[in-house]
């Protein structure tokens, strides 16, 4: 849209680079071009603004296929106005000199001018195609037919319009039909998914079987090796027992030989000790016999001498010796009580010069008692 500035008695217009401005004054063309900027009088000026940039026209329409199924076509047409003067002469692109706004709706007229032929060509193509073919190849077929039809449409060049490109965005059936059409594909996809699941399970089962076989083979191999190990251990144990028995036999023989040698040495030592003991016993016996003979002889001589002495001694002396020997052999006497009678008799005997006196006494002791004799 052009930018118009109001001045007293004048107007100033400034257009965009993508807008073609045509200025007529009193029936004469004064300004013609894009990106213009000029002053004009509102009462004598006739202005037209034609866009020369590429524009897109979106269209949506319904069509029917050969099997009487409704489909919705969504397409976009890109166009431009190649001859602004021709377009301004055929369509109303005039603008208000005060506001710069189009007085009419030229773009809607352009849309109608291109939508109707495009819809006609698209309906002609889809009417000869079944729904399945339309869903598969309908987009490209409709695009090519619409592009060719718009290119051959005589009204577009006569209006100065150039078609740049045609795009068919979507071609869709009714929602119920679309869901029905999706069902086989979904079922097939589900079957493929189920088959993939079954194959995966089969592969998993096969792998589990392989793993189980490997584990069984490993167990069998382990059992075989354990059997070999047990056999080897038995062989080693037998060999060790044999070696131990041989070592024990050698050790027993050595111990027996040592015992025999020790027994022989002990027998020889015992024999030597027995001989030495016999010799010593014999010597001791001889010495004891000699000593016994000498002692017997000495005792006999002492006895004979004793008898000779006692034979020569008087009776009183013998009595005194007897008392002395008796006193030596008596137990310990704690106290001795001599009665006057005994003491009187002893004194009388001593005084009278008798051979001896014998007294009797009574002994009294707290623990023991004794008899004592007196000698002259």
Secondary structure by P-SEA (a helix, b strand, c coil): cbbbbbcccbbbbbbcccbbbbbbccccccccccccccccccccbbbbbbbccbbbbbbbbccccccbbbbbbbbbbbbbbccaaaaaaacccccccccccccccaaaaaaaacaaaaaaaaaaaaaaccaaaaaacaaaaaaaaaaaaaaacaaaaaacccccccccccccccaaaaaaaaaaaaaaaaaaaaaaaaaaaaaaaaaaaaaaaaaaaaaaaaaaaaaaaaaaaaaaaaaaaaaaaaaaaaaaaaaaaaaaaaaaaaaaaaaaaaaaaaaaaaaaaaaaaaaaaaaaaaaaaaaaaaaaaaaaccaaaaaaaaaaaaaaacccccbbbbcaaaaaaaaaaaaacccbbbbbbbbbbccccbbbbbcc
